[in-house]
């Protein structure tokens, strides 16, 4: 067993560790060298004349970007209809459309930078076991349909009496099918699953993709792009005219700073106005656990969510399985990843990669994959075992844009469990701000603090 993410194991970078000198005076400093930070740099360099410096406390893509489940999805980890109740309906629909368009941003970036990391797309499924879970999804579909966004019907087992309990207004979004079809779509042997919802999903090694993109930026923009690995920002001081960032070796000044890291702590910011978003804790740290199994039998890529009867609310943890081809050594395998168990860290507790925050998590993963998955791995012992840090904002909506009290401090953070496409959209939106475009209001905008 390898106590590491399979994405990090697959990462065989050849370039040396990047350092900086005190002679560097960037226009924009990005704190965080994961997918959010690197894609933000990509869009800033492409759409502005700014020089950019990324500060990364570890190596590029070795944090949350290298310790996730590898799924690429365009939904929120919060029901869309619930978001619409908090924000304006039109803004909520626009945000969903922006995430859907992020598939194109990802493909354009991959093509322009000539990235070789595979990005596999397919129809994935979410499985539901209860009426309430089903109605929550139907409310989302109804909202999208009203906005003229094409949706796929939810599949309901015709052997169940579920349809009779669903309001008739939602019946146009329902299709009755034999339950065996639902179980096959979900690749499960658990007959408690009576509903499946199909949607566009994908998978990629976001660590490898981010490392590749960093290499592209270093070679394409040698005068405007700099990268400092093993360099953490110890302190960021806000002044009326500039931002001052202190590392262990240098003091750097910049016109703008973009925070792009799940683990950022508010105490690292000095001079923060009381009305700034940073005057409150930004993120709740959640540690998610995963297992990976290698199989010599090649099977098509897939991504599935399993909302069991124990998943009482949309914010409760759920199990998920991702499968894709995986090159390991000289051979190509099928890699099956399963995740779900998670634990919240206390506000003042730092995240450590080798710590055991939830010892029973790995047992839960083994039990789930063996009891629920239709074709469990041939060997019980996983080949990979890892956990990763997720940053959740209070609203479970990503923060993208300038601080309301200090517009030269910007955010592209808060993965909220599904971070790849929101990171990409966030990078493009940040570049638009810095290019001086008229950026329309969004649910992603950081909101002022009312004292």
N, C-alpha and C positions, 0 to 999 in steps of 0.2 A: 504494500500500500504506500502511496505517496501522499504525505500530509501537505498537499499544496493543490492549488487550482490547476486543472489540466490546461488552462489557457496560458498560465505562466510557464508550465513545463514545455509547451509548444513554442514558446518565445525564444528564439535563438538569435539574438541581436549581435551584430558584429561591430557596430560603432562604439567608440569609447565614451566614457562618462563625460557629459558636457559640464564645463565650469564657466564662470564669468569673472570679469575683472572690474575694478572700480572705475574703469574708463567708460563703462556702458551707461548710457543715459537714455533709456527707452521712453517713448511716448506713453505706452501702455504696459503695465505689469499684470500678468495673469498668475494668480496663486492657485496651483493645482495642475498637475501634468497628466490627468486622466483624460478620458474621451471628451469631457466637457471643456477642459482647458485647451486641449490641442485643437479641437474643432473650432473653438472660439478664435484661437490664433489664426487658423486657416481662413476664416471668413473676414477677420479684420485685415489681414494681409492682402486678401483678394479685393476687398471693397474700399479700402482706405489707403492712405500713404503713411500710416502710423508705423513706427518701429515697435516691436513687441518682444518682451522678455517673459518667459515662463519660469516660475520658481516651483520646484517640485521637491518635497521633503525626502522622497525615496528615489526610485527610478521611474521613468515614464511608464504609465499604464500598469504599475505594480500595486496600486491601491484597490479601491472598489472596482475599477475598470477591469482589473485582472482577477477579481474574485467574485464574479456574479454567475448567473445561470446561463448567460449567453443568449437570452431571448430578445428578439427585436419585435416590439409591439407598439401599436398606436392608440392604446386606450389609457384611461386614468385608473388609478387604484382606488377610485371613489366613484360611486354611481354618477353618471352624467346628469341625470335629473336632479340629484341632490346638489350638485355644483350649480345648476341653473337656479335653484331656489335661493342660493346665497348670492350669486352674481347675476348680472343681467342675462337673460336668455340668449340674446343675440351675441353677447361676448362669449358665452359658453360654447355656442355652436361654432363661432369663429375659431376658438381655441382648438376644438376637435378637428376642424378642417385644417388648421395649421399643422397639427400632428400628422394627419393623413398625408399632407403634402411633404412632410419630412422624409417619407420614403424616397421621393424624387431628389431631395437634397442629398441624401446618403448616396444614391446612385450617381448623381452628378459629381460629387466629391471623389468617389471611388474611380470614376472614369478620368477626371481631369488629373488626379494625382497618380494615375496608373497603379492603383493598389491591387495586389494579388490576393489578399485575404478574401476567401469566399464569403459571399453574403447570400445565403440560401433563403428563398421565399416559398411559401406554401400556404395551404388552408389549414389552420390549427383549430382546436376546439376547446371550449370550456364546458365542463360537465356539472350539472346541478342535481341536487337530491331533494330539494324542498320547493314548495309552492312559493314562498317568499323570495327565494333566490331567483326563481323564474320570473316573477312579477317585476323585480328590480331590473332585470335585463330587458323585459318588455317595455318598461317605462322609458328606458334609454332608447330603444328602437323607435318608439312612438315619437320621441322628441326629435330624433334625427330625421325620421320620415317627414315630419312636419316642415323641417328645414330643407327638404328636397335632397337630402343626402341618401344615396342608395344604401339599403341595408339588406342583409340576408335574413331569411326566416329562421326562427328558433325551431329546433326539432324536438318533438314531444312523443314519448312512447304511447302508441295507441292502446296498449294493454292497460294503461293507467287511466284513472278518472280525472287527471289533472286539468284537462281542457275545460271541463264543466265547472271548475272552480275559478277559472280565469275570466276577468271582465270581457264582455263581448267586443269592446272597443279594441282589444289587443289581439283578437282572433285572426285578423289579416296577416299578422306577423308570425303565425304558428303553422307548422306543418306536422301532421301526424305520420309517424313511421313506425315500423316494428322495433321493439326495444332492442332486439339483437343488433340492428343497425346503429343505434346509439352506443351500445357497448363496444361495437367494433370501431366506431369513430374515436371513442375515448380510449380504446385499447385497454379496457378494464373487464374484469370478471365479477365486479361488484354490482349486483342487480339493484342496489338502492339508487343508482344513477338512472334517472328517467328523462332527463333533458340534456341536449347538447346544442351549443351555439357555435356555428362556424364563422371564422373571421380570418383576415389576412395576418399572417405572422411570419417570422423569420428567425434565423439564428446566425451568429457570427462569433468569431473570436475577437471580442472588442479590444483586448489587450494587444493582439497582433496587429489589428487594424490601426490602432492608435499609434503604436510604435512605427509602423510603416509611414503613417501620415507625418509624424514628427521628422522622420528622415527626409521626406519630400520637402518639408518646409525649410529644413536646414540647408538643403542643396539648392532650392529654388530662390530663397530670399536670404542669402548669406550676409547681406548688409543690414537687413531690417529685422531679422529674426534671431533671437538668442535663447538658449535653454540652459538652465542651471539645475542639475540634478543633485540630490543629497544636500539641498539648500532650502531650509525652511524659513518662512517669514516669522521672525520672533515678535515683531511689533509693527503695526501700521498706524501711523499718526496722520490725522487729518488736519490740514491747515486751509486757510481761505484760498490759497492759490495753487497748492500742490499736495501730493501725498508722499510721505516719507516712509520707506519700508526698511526695517533693520533686519539683517540676517546675522548669523554668528560671525561673518567675516566683513561684510560691507554694509554701508548705508546707501540706499538707492532712492532717487527721487523720480517721480513720474507724474504725468498730467492726469492719468486715469488708472484705476486698479479694478480688476475684475476678479471676484471670488468664485472659484470653480471647484470647490472641494467639499465632500460630504462631512469631513471631520473638523471643519473650521470652528474655532471657539471664539466667543464674543470678547473674552478678556484680552485678546490680542490686538484689539482696536483701541486706540487712545484718541481723545478729543472728539468723541462722538456726541453730537447734540442729543438732548433727551427725547426729541421727536423722531430720531433716526430709527430705522428698523433694527439697527444693531444695539439699541438700548435694551433689547429683550433677547432671550435665547433664540437663535435662528433655527437650529435643527435639533430634533430628537434623534439620538443614535440608536439604530436597530441593527442587531447582528443576525444575519440569516445564514442557515447551515445547509450544506449540500454534499451529496455523494456522487461519484462518477464511476461507471462500470464500462469496461471495454468488452466488446464482443467481436469475434472474427466474422460473424455473419453480417453482411452488409444489408442495411435496411434503410428505407427512405427517411428523410428528415421530417421531424414533427415537433410540435409543442402543444402541450395540453395542461389545462388547469383542472383541478378537482376540488369542487366545493362540496364537502361532505355535510351531513346533517349537523355536525358539530360546528360548522362555520355559520354562526348565528347572525352575524352582521357583515357587511362588505369590508369592514376594517379588520376583521379577524384573519389570522393566518390561514392559508390554504396550501395544499400540496400542488406541485407542478413538476412536469417531466419534459425534458428536451432531449431530442435525439438528432445526431448528425454524424457525417463521416469525420473521422479524426485520424490524422497521420501521427503515428507513434513509432519512432525508430524507422525501420525500413518498410513498415507495413501500414496499410490503411485499415482501420477498424470502424465499427459503429460505437460511438460513445453515447451512453445513456446517462443523463444527469437527472437527479431528483432532488428537490428542495422543498422547504416549507416551514420547518420549525424556526422560530426566531425569538429573540429576547431583547428587551430594551435596557440600555445602559443608563445608570444614573448620570445626571447632568455633568458632574465633576469627575467622572471616571474616564480616563483615556482608553482608547481602543488599542489592543495589542494583538497582533496576528496569531500568536501561539497560545493565547489564553483559552481556557475552557469555561465559557460563560454559561453554557447549557449542556451539561454532560449527557443528559438523556436524549439530546437531539439526534444523535447518530443512530441510536436504537429505534427511535421513531421513524427515521428514514428507511431503515432496513425493514421494519414491520410493514410500512406502507407499500414499498415496492414489491414485496413478496406476497402480500395479501390482496392488493388491489390491481396491480398492473397485469395485463393479460399475458404478456410474455416476459416474465421477470428474468433477470440475468442468470446465466448458467452457474455462476459462482456467487455465493452470498457475500463474501468479503469484497468491499469496493476497491477499485484500483486507485481512486483519488478521494480525498476527504478534505474539505475546506469550509471556511466561513468567510463572509464579507460584510463590510460596513455599509449600511444604507442610511441616508439622511432624510428624515421626514420633517417637512415644514408643518406648522400648526394646522394649516388648512388642507394639507396633502396636495397642494398645488405648487408646482415648481416656481421659484423666484427667478424672474428674468427681467433685468432692467436696472435703472439707476435707483440708488437710495433716495427716498423722498425728501430727506433733509440735506443730502450731500450728493448731488448728481454726478460727481466725478468718481464715486465709488459705486460699482455696478455688480450685479449678481447673475450667475448662471448656475444655480445650485438647488439641491433638494431632489434627489432621484425619486423619492417616494415609492420605491420598489420597482419602478419600470423606467430606467434612466437613459437608454441609448438614444431613441428618437427625440425625446424632449431636450436632451443635451444638444443635439444637432440643430433643432429648431432654435434653441436658446442662443447658440453661437451666431447664427445668422441674424437674429434680432438684435443682439449686442452690437454686431458690426454695423447694422443700420443706424443705431443710436449714434455710434462714433462717427459715422459718415455724415451726420447732420440731417438725416432724413426725418420726415414727419411721420413718426411711428404712432399708429393708432393705439388707444387704450386697450388693455387686455386683462384677462383674469390672472395673468402671470405677473403683472406689475406689483412690486413691493408697495404695501400700503402704509401710510403714515401711522405712527403710534399716537393714540389719544391718551394723554396723561390725566 
